[in-house]
Amino acid sequence: MHFCIGAHLARMEVTEAVRTFLARMPKFSFDMDKAVRPASSFQWSWNVLPW
């Protein structure tokens, strides 16, 4: 099974980017009533996540 050697760095970069974004926009939120996340054993993300 393939695992990217840069996966840990990518996760760290995304984590820092999200923290910085949320620190600058504290009132940012998602409309969870309109969010769509299908039941799946291989997809862990949202298909629709409006803000």
C-alpha positions in Angstrom: 0.0 0.0 0.0 1.3 3.4 -0.9 1.8 6.1 1.7 3.1 9.5 0.8 6.4 10.4 2.5 5.1 14.0 2.8 1.7 13.1 4.3 2.7 14.3 7.9 4.1 17.6 6.6 0.9 18.1 4.5 -1.3 17.5 7.5 0.7 19.9 9.6 0.6 22.6 7.0 -3.2 22.2 6.6 -3.7 22.3 10.4 -1.7 25.5 10.6 -3.5 27.1 7.7 -6.9 26.3 9.2 -5.8 27.6 12.7 -4.6 30.9 11.1 -7.7 31.3 9.0 -10.0 30.7 12.0 -8.0 33.1 14.2 -8.4 35.8 11.6 -12.1 35.1 11.0 -13.5 34.1 14.4 -17.2 34.3 13.3 -16.7 31.9 10.3 -19.1 28.9 10.4 -20.7 26.3 8.2 -24.4 25.9 7.5 -24.7 22.3 8.9 -28.4 22.1 8.0 -27.4 22.1 4.3 -24.3 20.0 4.7 -24.2 16.6 2.9 -21.9 13.7 4.0 -22.8 10.4 2.4 -22.5 7.2 4.4 -19.4 5.5 3.1 -16.6 3.3 4.4 -13.9 4.9 2.2 -14.9 8.5 1.9 -14.4 10.6 5.1 -15.2 14.0 3.7 -18.2 16.2 3.0 -19.7 16.4 -0.5 -21.5 19.7 0.2 -20.4 22.0 3.0 -21.9 25.5 2.5 -20.8 28.5 4.6 
